């Protein structure tokens, strides 16, 4: 059986908390920030349905 490859782009975009939950970032937080609210740069907990997809892309989680 071959080794599973990690999806490197996914690894760069997520963070795993101490309890094992997966956190992502809201979109549109890079430029033109004067018109945007503060929530755009904050992290959020990924839903359980999306967490399953992410765990398939990153087998080491």
DOPADREN-998107 format. One record per atom (N, C-alpha, C, O): residue number from 1; x, y, z negated; atom name; residue in one letter. Coordinates in nm, 2 decimals, always signed. Each point is the difference from the previous one (the first is absolute). Example, Ala and Ser with C-alpha at 12.3 -4.5 7.8 and 13.67 -1.06 7.14 Angstrom:
% residues 2
@resi=1 u=+1.32 v=-0.57 w=-0.78 name=N resn=a
@resi=1 u=-0.09 v=+0.12 w=+0.00 name=CA resn=a
@resi=1 u=+0.09 v=+0.12 w=+0.00 name=C resn=a
@resi=1 u=+0.10 v=+0.00 w=-0.07 name=O resn=a
@resi=2 u=-0.14 v=+0.11 w=+0.14 name=N resn=s
@resi=2 u=+0.09 v=+0.11 w=+0.00 name=CA resn=s
@resi=2 u=-0.08 v=+0.11 w=-0.08 name=C resn=s
@resi=2 u=+0.05 v=+0.11 w=-0.01 name=O resn=s
//
This chain:
% residues 61
@resi=1 u=+0.08 v=-0.12 w=+0.00 name=N resn=x
@resi=1 u=-0.08 v=+0.12 w=+0.00 name=CA resn=x
@resi=1 u=+0.09 v=+0.13 w=+0.00 name=C resn=x
@resi=1 u=+0.09 v=+0.01 w=-0.09 name=O resn=x
@resi=2 u=-0.11 v=+0.08 w=+0.18 name=N resn=x
@resi=2 u=+0.08 v=+0.12 w=+0.01 name=CA resn=x
@resi=2 u=-0.03 v=+0.09 w=-0.11 name=C resn=x
@resi=2 u=-0.11 v=+0.00 w=-0.07 name=O resn=x
@resi=3 u=+0.20 v=+0.09 w=+0.04 name=N resn=x
@resi=3 u=-0.02 v=+0.10 w=-0.10 name=CA resn=x
@resi=3 u=-0.10 v=+0.10 w=+0.04 name=C resn=x
@resi=3 u=-0.02 v=+0.03 w=+0.12 name=O resn=x
@resi=4 u=-0.06 v=+0.03 w=-0.21 name=N resn=x
@resi=4 u=-0.09 v=+0.11 w=+0.03 name=CA resn=x
@resi=4 u=+0.07 v=+0.13 w=+0.01 name=C resn=x
@resi=4 u=+0.09 v=+0.03 w=-0.09 name=O resn=x
@resi=5 u=-0.12 v=+0.05 w=+0.19 name=N resn=x
@resi=5 u=+0.07 v=+0.13 w=+0.01 name=CA resn=x
@resi=5 u=-0.09 v=+0.11 w=-0.06 name=C resn=x
@resi=5 u=-0.12 v=-0.01 w=+0.01 name=O resn=x
@resi=6 u=+0.19 v=+0.10 w=-0.08 name=N resn=x
@resi=6 u=-0.07 v=+0.11 w=-0.06 name=CA resn=x
@resi=6 u=-0.02 v=+0.11 w=+0.10 name=C resn=x
@resi=6 u=+0.09 v=+0.03 w=+0.08 name=O resn=x
@resi=7 u=-0.21 v=+0.03 w=-0.09 name=N resn=x
@resi=7 u=-0.03 v=+0.12 w=+0.09 name=CA resn=x
@resi=7 u=+0.06 v=+0.12 w=-0.07 name=C resn=x
@resi=7 u=-0.06 v=+0.05 w=-0.09 name=O resn=x
@resi=8 u=+0.17 v=+0.00 w=+0.14 name=N resn=x
@resi=8 u=+0.08 v=+0.10 w=-0.06 name=CA resn=x
@resi=8 u=-0.08 v=+0.14 w=-0.01 name=C resn=x
@resi=8 u=+0.02 v=+0.07 w=-0.09 name=O resn=x
@resi=9 u=-0.10 v=-0.04 w=+0.19 name=N resn=x
@resi=9 u=-0.07 v=+0.12 w=+0.00 name=CA resn=x
@resi=9 u=-0.10 v=+0.01 w=-0.11 name=C resn=x
@resi=9 u=-0.03 v=+0.10 w=-0.06 name=O resn=x
@resi=10 u=-0.03 v=-0.22 w=+0.03 name=N resn=x
@resi=10 u=-0.09 v=-0.01 w=-0.12 name=CA resn=x
@resi=10 u=+0.07 v=+0.02 w=-0.13 name=C resn=x
@resi=10 u=-0.05 v=+0.07 w=-0.09 name=O resn=x
@resi=11 u=+0.17 v=-0.13 w=+0.08 name=N resn=x
@resi=11 u=+0.07 v=+0.01 w=-0.12 name=CA resn=x
@resi=11 u=+0.03 v=+0.15 w=-0.04 name=C resn=x
@resi=11 u=+0.00 v=+0.04 w=-0.11 name=O resn=x
@resi=12 u=+0.03 v=+0.04 w=+0.22 name=N resn=x
@resi=12 u=+0.04 v=+0.14 w=-0.02 name=CA resn=x
@resi=12 u=-0.12 v=+0.08 w=-0.04 name=C resn=x
@resi=12 u=+0.02 v=+0.11 w=-0.06 name=O resn=x
@resi=13 u=-0.14 v=-0.15 w=+0.08 name=N resn=x
@resi=13 u=-0.12 v=+0.08 w=-0.02 name=CA resn=x
@resi=13 u=-0.08 v=-0.04 w=-0.13 name=C resn=x
@resi=13 u=-0.09 v=+0.07 w=-0.04 name=O resn=x
@resi=14 u=+0.13 v=-0.18 w=-0.02 name=N resn=x
@resi=14 u=-0.08 v=-0.04 w=-0.12 name=CA resn=x
@resi=14 u=+0.09 v=+0.00 w=-0.12 name=C resn=x
@resi=14 u=+0.13 v=+0.00 w=+0.01 name=O resn=x
@resi=15 u=-0.19 v=-0.01 w=-0.13 name=N resn=x
@resi=15 u=+0.07 v=-0.01 w=-0.13 name=CA resn=x
@resi=15 u=-0.08 v=-0.10 w=-0.08 name=C resn=x
@resi=15 u=-0.13 v=+0.01 w=+0.00 name=O resn=x
@resi=16 u=+0.19 v=-0.10 w=-0.07 name=N resn=x
@resi=16 u=-0.07 v=-0.09 w=-0.09 name=CA resn=x
@resi=16 u=+0.02 v=+0.04 w=-0.14 name=C resn=x
@resi=16 u=+0.11 v=+0.03 w=-0.05 name=O resn=x
@resi=17 u=-0.22 v=-0.02 w=-0.03 name=N resn=x
@resi=17 u=+0.00 v=+0.05 w=-0.14 name=CA resn=x
@resi=17 u=+0.05 v=-0.12 w=-0.08 name=C resn=x
@resi=17 u=+0.02 v=-0.11 w=+0.04 name=O resn=x
@resi=18 u=-0.01 v=+0.14 w=-0.17 name=N resn=x
@resi=18 u=+0.05 v=-0.10 w=-0.10 name=CA resn=x
@resi=18 u=-0.10 v=-0.11 w=-0.02 name=C resn=x
@resi=18 u=+0.03 v=-0.12 w=-0.03 name=O resn=x
@resi=19 u=-0.16 v=+0.15 w=+0.05 name=N resn=x
@resi=19 u=-0.11 v=-0.10 w=-0.01 name=CA resn=x
@resi=19 u=-0.02 v=-0.08 w=+0.13 name=C resn=x
@resi=19 u=-0.09 v=-0.09 w=+0.00 name=O resn=x
@resi=20 u=+0.16 v=+0.13 w=+0.10 name=N resn=x
@resi=20 u=-0.02 v=-0.08 w=+0.13 name=CA resn=x
@resi=20 u=-0.09 v=+0.06 w=+0.10 name=C resn=x
@resi=20 u=-0.02 v=-0.05 w=+0.11 name=O resn=x
@resi=21 u=-0.04 v=+0.17 w=-0.14 name=N resn=x
@resi=21 u=-0.09 v=+0.07 w=+0.09 name=CA resn=x
@resi=21 u=+0.09 v=+0.07 w=+0.11 name=C resn=x
@resi=21 u=+0.11 v=+0.04 w=-0.03 name=O resn=x
@resi=22 u=-0.17 v=-0.03 w=+0.15 name=N resn=x
@resi=22 u=+0.07 v=+0.06 w=+0.11 name=CA resn=x
@resi=22 u=-0.05 v=+0.15 w=+0.01 name=C resn=x
@resi=22 u=-0.12 v=+0.02 w=+0.01 name=O resn=x
@resi=23 u=+0.22 v=+0.07 w=+0.01 name=N resn=x
@resi=23 u=-0.04 v=+0.14 w=+0.01 name=CA resn=x
@resi=23 u=+0.05 v=+0.05 w=+0.14 name=C resn=x
@resi=23 u=+0.11 v=-0.04 w=+0.05 name=O resn=x
@resi=24 u=-0.19 v=+0.13 w=+0.01 name=N resn=x
@resi=24 u=+0.04 v=+0.06 w=+0.13 name=CA resn=x
@resi=24 u=-0.01 v=+0.15 w=-0.02 name=C resn=x
@resi=24 u=-0.02 v=+0.05 w=-0.11 name=O resn=x
@resi=25 u=+0.04 v=+0.02 w=+0.22 name=N resn=x
@resi=25 u=-0.01 v=+0.15 w=+0.00 name=CA resn=x
@resi=25 u=-0.11 v=+0.04 w=+0.10 name=C resn=x
@resi=25 u=-0.02 v=-0.06 w=+0.10 name=O resn=x
@resi=26 u=-0.04 v=+0.17 w=-0.14 name=N resn=x
@resi=26 u=-0.10 v=+0.06 w=+0.09 name=CA resn=x
@resi=26 u=+0.07 v=+0.05 w=+0.13 name=C resn=x
@resi=26 u=+0.12 v=+0.04 w=-0.01 name=O resn=x
@resi=27 u=-0.19 v=-0.03 w=+0.11 name=N resn=x
@resi=27 u=+0.06 v=+0.04 w=+0.13 name=CA resn=x
@resi=27 u=+0.01 v=+0.16 w=+0.00 name=C resn=x
@resi=27 u=-0.06 v=+0.07 w=-0.08 name=O resn=x
@resi=28 u=+0.13 v=-0.02 w=+0.18 name=N resn=x
@resi=28 u=+0.01 v=+0.14 w=+0.03 name=CA resn=x
@resi=28 u=+0.06 v=+0.08 w=-0.12 name=C resn=x
@resi=28 u=-0.06 v=+0.10 w=-0.04 name=O resn=x
@resi=29 u=+0.17 v=-0.14 w=-0.01 name=N resn=x
@resi=29 u=+0.06 v=+0.07 w=-0.11 name=CA resn=x
@resi=29 u=+0.14 v=+0.05 w=+0.03 name=C resn=x
@resi=29 u=+0.09 v=+0.01 w=-0.09 name=O resn=x
@resi=30 u=-0.05 v=+0.00 w=+0.22 name=N resn=x
@resi=30 u=+0.13 v=+0.04 w=+0.04 name=CA resn=x
@resi=30 u=+0.02 v=+0.14 w=+0.03 name=C resn=x
@resi=30 u=+0.11 v=+0.06 w=-0.03 name=O resn=x
@resi=31 u=-0.20 v=+0.01 w=+0.10 name=N resn=x
@resi=31 u=+0.02 v=+0.13 w=+0.05 name=CA resn=x
@resi=31 u=-0.14 v=+0.08 w=+0.00 name=C resn=x
@resi=31 u=-0.10 v=-0.07 w=-0.02 name=O resn=x
@resi=32 u=+0.10 v=+0.20 w=+0.03 name=N resn=x
@resi=32 u=-0.12 v=+0.08 w=+0.00 name=CA resn=x
@resi=32 u=-0.07 v=-0.02 w=-0.13 name=C resn=x
@resi=32 u=-0.12 v=-0.02 w=+0.00 name=O resn=x
@resi=33 u=+0.19 v=+0.03 w=-0.11 name=N resn=x
@resi=33 u=-0.06 v=-0.03 w=-0.13 name=CA resn=x
@resi=33 u=-0.07 v=+0.11 w=-0.06 name=C resn=x
@resi=33 u=-0.07 v=-0.02 w=-0.10 name=O resn=x
@resi=34 u=+0.07 v=+0.14 w=+0.15 name=N resn=x
@resi=34 u=-0.07 v=+0.11 w=-0.06 name=CA resn=x
@resi=34 u=-0.15 v=-0.01 w=+0.01 name=C resn=x
@resi=34 u=-0.07 v=+0.05 w=-0.08 name=O resn=x
@resi=35 u=+0.03 v=-0.12 w=+0.18 name=N resn=x
@resi=35 u=-0.15 v=-0.02 w=+0.02 name=CA resn=x
@resi=35 u=-0.05 v=-0.13 w=-0.06 name=C resn=x
@resi=35 u=-0.12 v=-0.02 w=+0.01 name=O resn=x
@resi=36 u=+0.20 v=-0.06 w=-0.07 name=N resn=x
@resi=36 u=-0.04 v=-0.13 w=-0.05 name=CA resn=x
@resi=36 u=-0.01 v=+0.00 w=-0.15 name=C resn=x
@resi=36 u=+0.07 v=+0.07 w=-0.07 name=O resn=x
@resi=37 u=-0.15 v=-0.16 w=+0.02 name=N resn=x
@resi=37 u=-0.02 v=-0.01 w=-0.15 name=CA resn=x
@resi=37 u=+0.12 v=-0.08 w=-0.06 name=C resn=x
@resi=37 u=+0.08 v=-0.06 w=+0.08 name=O resn=x
@resi=38 u=-0.07 v=+0.06 w=-0.21 name=N resn=x
@resi=38 u=+0.11 v=-0.07 w=-0.07 name=CA resn=x
@resi=38 u=-0.01 v=-0.15 w=+0.01 name=C resn=x
@resi=38 u=+0.10 v=-0.06 w=-0.02 name=O resn=x
@resi=39 u=-0.22 v=+0.01 w=+0.05 name=N resn=x
@resi=39 u=-0.01 v=-0.15 w=-0.01 name=CA resn=x
@resi=39 u=+0.07 v=-0.07 w=+0.12 name=C resn=x
@resi=39 u=+0.03 v=-0.12 w=-0.01 name=O resn=x
@resi=40 u=+0.00 v=+0.20 w=+0.11 name=N resn=x
@resi=40 u=+0.06 v=-0.07 w=+0.12 name=CA resn=x
@resi=40 u=+0.14 v=-0.06 w=-0.03 name=C resn=x
@resi=40 u=+0.03 v=-0.10 w=+0.07 name=O resn=x
@resi=41 u=+0.04 v=+0.16 w=-0.16 name=N resn=x
@resi=41 u=+0.14 v=-0.06 w=-0.03 name=CA resn=x
@resi=41 u=+0.00 v=-0.11 w=-0.10 name=C resn=x
@resi=41 u=+0.10 v=-0.06 w=-0.02 name=O resn=x
@resi=42 u=-0.21 v=+0.05 w=-0.05 name=N resn=x
@resi=42 u=-0.01 v=-0.10 w=-0.12 name=CA resn=x
@resi=42 u=-0.01 v=-0.14 w=+0.05 name=C resn=x
@resi=42 u=-0.05 v=-0.03 w=+0.11 name=O resn=x
@resi=43 u=+0.09 v=-0.06 w=-0.19 name=N resn=x
@resi=43 u=-0.01 v=-0.15 w=+0.02 name=CA resn=x
@resi=43 u=-0.14 v=-0.04 w=-0.04 name=C resn=x
@resi=43 u=-0.06 v=+0.06 w=-0.09 name=O resn=x
@resi=44 u=+0.01 v=-0.17 w=+0.15 name=N resn=x
@resi=44 u=-0.13 v=-0.06 w=-0.04 name=CA resn=x
@resi=44 u=+0.02 v=-0.15 w=+0.00 name=C resn=x
@resi=44 u=+0.08 v=-0.05 w=+0.07 name=O resn=x
@resi=45 u=-0.17 v=-0.02 w=-0.14 name=N resn=x
@resi=45 u=+0.00 v=-0.14 w=+0.00 name=CA resn=x
@resi=45 u=-0.07 v=-0.06 w=+0.12 name=C resn=x
@resi=45 u=-0.12 v=+0.05 w=+0.03 name=O resn=x
@resi=46 u=+0.18 v=-0.14 w=+0.03 name=N resn=x
@resi=46 u=-0.06 v=-0.06 w=+0.13 name=CA resn=x
@resi=46 u=-0.11 v=-0.09 w=-0.04 name=C resn=x
@resi=46 u=+0.00 v=-0.07 w=-0.11 name=O resn=x
@resi=47 u=-0.11 v=+0.06 w=+0.19 name=N resn=x
@resi=47 u=-0.11 v=-0.08 w=-0.03 name=CA resn=x
@resi=47 u=+0.04 v=-0.15 w=+0.01 name=C resn=x
@resi=47 u=+0.11 v=-0.03 w=+0.06 name=O resn=x
@resi=48 u=-0.19 v=-0.06 w=-0.12 name=N resn=x
@resi=48 u=+0.04 v=-0.14 w=-0.01 name=CA resn=x
@resi=48 u=+0.00 v=-0.06 w=+0.14 name=C resn=x
@resi=48 u=+0.08 v=-0.09 w=+0.03 name=O resn=x
@resi=49 u=-0.16 v=+0.13 w=+0.06 name=N resn=x
@resi=49 u=-0.01 v=-0.05 w=+0.13 name=CA resn=x
@resi=49 u=+0.13 v=+0.03 w=+0.08 name=C resn=x
@resi=49 u=+0.06 v=-0.08 w=+0.07 name=O resn=x
@resi=50 u=-0.02 v=+0.21 w=-0.08 name=N resn=x
@resi=50 u=+0.13 v=+0.04 w=+0.06 name=CA resn=x
@resi=50 u=+0.12 v=-0.06 w=-0.06 name=C resn=x
@resi=50 u=+0.10 v=-0.02 w=+0.06 name=O resn=x
@resi=51 u=-0.11 v=-0.01 w=-0.19 name=N resn=x
@resi=51 u=+0.11 v=-0.05 w=-0.07 name=CA resn=x
@resi=51 u=+0.04 v=-0.14 w=+0.05 name=C resn=x
@resi=51 u=+0.11 v=-0.04 w=+0.01 name=O resn=x
@resi=52 u=-0.22 v=-0.04 w=+0.03 name=N resn=x
@resi=52 u=+0.03 v=-0.13 w=+0.06 name=CA resn=x
@resi=52 u=+0.07 v=+0.01 w=+0.13 name=C resn=x
@resi=52 u=+0.09 v=-0.08 w=+0.02 name=O resn=x
@resi=53 u=-0.12 v=+0.18 w=+0.06 name=N resn=x
@resi=53 u=+0.07 v=+0.02 w=+0.13 name=CA resn=x
@resi=53 u=+0.15 v=+0.04 w=-0.03 name=C resn=x
@resi=53 u=+0.09 v=-0.05 w=+0.07 name=O resn=x
@resi=54 u=-0.07 v=+0.13 w=-0.17 name=N resn=x
@resi=54 u=+0.13 v=+0.05 w=-0.02 name=CA resn=x
@resi=54 u=+0.09 v=-0.11 w=-0.06 name=C resn=x
@resi=54 u=+0.11 v=-0.01 w=+0.04 name=O resn=x
@resi=55 u=-0.17 v=-0.08 w=-0.12 name=N resn=x
@resi=55 u=+0.07 v=-0.11 w=-0.06 name=CA resn=x
@resi=55 u=+0.04 v=-0.10 w=+0.11 name=C resn=x
@resi=55 u=+0.10 v=-0.07 w=-0.01 name=O resn=x
@resi=56 u=-0.18 v=+0.06 w=+0.12 name=N resn=x
@resi=56 u=+0.04 v=-0.08 w=+0.11 name=CA resn=x
@resi=56 u=+0.12 v=+0.06 w=+0.08 name=C resn=x
@resi=56 u=+0.08 v=-0.08 w=+0.05 name=O resn=x
@resi=57 u=-0.07 v=+0.21 w=-0.05 name=N resn=x
@resi=57 u=+0.11 v=+0.06 w=+0.07 name=CA resn=x
@resi=57 u=+0.13 v=+0.00 w=-0.08 name=C resn=x
@resi=57 u=+0.11 v=+0.00 w=+0.06 name=O resn=x
@resi=58 u=-0.13 v=+0.01 w=-0.19 name=N resn=x
@resi=58 u=+0.12 v=+0.00 w=-0.09 name=CA resn=x
@resi=58 u=-0.01 v=-0.12 w=-0.09 name=C resn=x
@resi=58 u=-0.06 v=+0.01 w=-0.11 name=O resn=x
@resi=59 u=+0.12 v=-0.12 w=+0.15 name=N resn=x
@resi=59 u=-0.02 v=-0.12 w=-0.08 name=CA resn=x
@resi=59 u=+0.07 v=+0.00 w=-0.14 name=C resn=x
@resi=59 u=-0.04 v=-0.08 w=-0.08 name=O resn=x
@resi=60 u=+0.13 v=+0.17 w=+0.06 name=N resn=x
@resi=60 u=+0.07 v=+0.01 w=-0.13 name=CA resn=x
@resi=60 u=-0.08 v=+0.06 w=-0.12 name=C resn=x
@resi=60 u=+0.05 v=+0.01 w=-0.11 name=O resn=x
@resi=61 u=-0.16 v=+0.05 w=+0.14 name=N resn=x
@resi=61 u=-0.08 v=+0.07 w=-0.10 name=CA resn=x
@resi=61 u=-0.07 v=-0.10 w=-0.10 name=C resn=x
@resi=61 u=-0.06 v=+0.04 w=-0.09 name=O resn=x
//
